[in-house]
């Protein structure tokens, strides 16, 4: 426990995977909520979305971009942890 609190030991990759999937499930709900309020991008504050097709396209685009960045971020973190473990010879 002391090693974890002093950052000599990292959290497990399994914990990161759980955090990733929780965020991946919560993210569409958050994007939908922010798009409906018009606060996700500043352009939505000046343009009122009246057409459902535009709203659907905006939601899909925001969803895909956010999911890709979320995934790439976690792949980088997990890759870093795996490199650390490989140089240590395993934990």
TORKOL-4160 file (C-alpha; in steps of 0.2 Angstrom, whole numbers, padded with zeros to 4 digits, m for minus):
91
<pt num="1" X="0000" Y="0000" Z="0000"/>
<pt num="2" X="0014" Y="0012" Z="0004"/>
<pt num="3" X="0022" Y="0009" Z="m0014"/>
<pt num="4" X="0005" Y="0014" Z="m0021"/>
<pt num="5" X="0003" Y="0029" Z="m0011"/>
<pt num="6" X="0021" Y="0035" Z="m0015"/>
<pt num="7" X="0019" Y="0031" Z="m0033"/>
<pt num="8" X="0032" Y="0017" Z="m0034"/>
<pt num="9" X="0018" Y="0006" Z="m0040"/>
<pt num="10" X="0006" Y="0010" Z="m0054"/>
<pt num="11" X="m0013" Y="0006" Z="m0054"/>
<pt num="12" X="m0017" Y="m0009" Z="m0064"/>
<pt num="13" X="m0021" Y="m0009" Z="m0082"/>
<pt num="14" X="m0037" Y="m0018" Z="m0077"/>
<pt num="15" X="m0042" Y="m0002" Z="m0068"/>
<pt num="16" X="m0038" Y="0009" Z="m0083"/>
<pt num="17" X="m0049" Y="m0003" Z="m0094"/>
<pt num="18" X="m0064" Y="m0001" Z="m0082"/>
<pt num="19" X="m0062" Y="0018" Z="m0082"/>
<pt num="20" X="m0061" Y="0018" Z="m0101"/>
<pt num="21" X="m0077" Y="0008" Z="m0103"/>
<pt num="22" X="m0086" Y="0019" Z="m0090"/>
<pt num="23" X="m0081" Y="0034" Z="m0099"/>
<pt num="24" X="m0085" Y="0027" Z="m0116"/>
<pt num="25" X="m0103" Y="0023" Z="m0110"/>
<pt num="26" X="m0105" Y="0040" Z="m0101"/>
<pt num="27" X="m0098" Y="0051" Z="m0115"/>
<pt num="28" X="m0113" Y="0049" Z="m0127"/>
<pt num="29" X="m0125" Y="0054" Z="m0114"/>
<pt num="30" X="m0114" Y="0069" Z="m0109"/>
<pt num="31" X="m0112" Y="0074" Z="m0128"/>
<pt num="32" X="m0131" Y="0073" Z="m0131"/>
<pt num="33" X="m0134" Y="0084" Z="m0115"/>
<pt num="34" X="m0122" Y="0097" Z="m0120"/>
<pt num="35" X="m0127" Y="0098" Z="m0138"/>
<pt num="36" X="m0146" Y="0100" Z="m0133"/>
<pt num="37" X="m0141" Y="0114" Z="m0122"/>
<pt num="38" X="m0130" Y="0122" Z="m0136"/>
<pt num="39" X="m0114" Y="0122" Z="m0125"/>
<pt num="40" X="m0103" Y="0109" Z="m0133"/>
<pt num="41" X="m0096" Y="0121" Z="m0146"/>
<pt num="42" X="m0097" Y="0140" Z="m0147"/>
<pt num="43" X="m0105" Y="0139" Z="m0164"/>
<pt num="44" X="m0120" Y="0131" Z="m0157"/>
<pt num="45" X="m0123" Y="0146" Z="m0146"/>
<pt num="46" X="m0125" Y="0157" Z="m0161"/>
<pt num="47" X="m0134" Y="0144" Z="m0173"/>
<pt num="48" X="m0150" Y="0136" Z="m0166"/>
<pt num="49" X="m0152" Y="0119" Z="m0173"/>
<pt num="50" X="m0169" Y="0116" Z="m0179"/>
<pt num="51" X="m0167" Y="0102" Z="m0191"/>
<pt num="52" X="m0165" Y="0085" Z="m0183"/>
<pt num="53" X="m0153" Y="0079" Z="m0197"/>
<pt num="54" X="m0141" Y="0093" Z="m0192"/>
<pt num="55" X="m0142" Y="0088" Z="m0174"/>
<pt num="56" X="m0140" Y="0070" Z="m0178"/>
<pt num="57" X="m0124" Y="0073" Z="m0189"/>
<pt num="58" X="m0117" Y="0085" Z="m0176"/>
<pt num="59" X="m0120" Y="0072" Z="m0162"/>
<pt num="60" X="m0112" Y="0058" Z="m0173"/>
<pt num="61" X="m0097" Y="0069" Z="m0177"/>
<pt num="62" X="m0094" Y="0074" Z="m0159"/>
<pt num="63" X="m0097" Y="0056" Z="m0153"/>
<pt num="64" X="m0084" Y="0049" Z="m0165"/>
<pt num="65" X="m0071" Y="0063" Z="m0162"/>
<pt num="66" X="m0073" Y="0061" Z="m0143"/>
<pt num="67" X="m0072" Y="0042" Z="m0143"/>
<pt num="68" X="m0057" Y="0042" Z="m0154"/>
<pt num="69" X="m0047" Y="0054" Z="m0143"/>
<pt num="70" X="m0053" Y="0045" Z="m0127"/>
<pt num="71" X="m0047" Y="0028" Z="m0135"/>
<pt num="72" X="m0030" Y="0035" Z="m0140"/>
<pt num="73" X="m0027" Y="0043" Z="m0123"/>
<pt num="74" X="m0030" Y="0027" Z="m0114"/>
<pt num="75" X="m0020" Y="0017" Z="m0127"/>
<pt num="76" X="m0005" Y="0029" Z="m0124"/>
<pt num="77" X="m0007" Y="0027" Z="m0105"/>
<pt num="78" X="m0008" Y="0008" Z="m0106"/>
<pt num="79" X="0006" Y="0007" Z="m0118"/>
<pt num="80" X="0017" Y="0017" Z="m0106"/>
<pt num="81" X="0013" Y="0006" Z="m0092"/>
<pt num="82" X="0017" Y="m0010" Z="m0102"/>
<pt num="83" X="0034" Y="m0002" Z="m0107"/>
<pt num="84" X="0038" Y="0002" Z="m0089"/>
<pt num="85" X="0033" Y="m0016" Z="m0084"/>
<pt num="86" X="0044" Y="m0023" Z="m0098"/>
<pt num="87" X="0059" Y="m0013" Z="m0093"/>
<pt num="88" X="0057" Y="m0019" Z="m0075"/>
<pt num="89" X="0055" Y="m0037" Z="m0080"/>
<pt num="90" X="0038" Y="m0038" Z="m0074"/>
<pt num="91" X="0029" Y="m0033" Z="m0058"/>
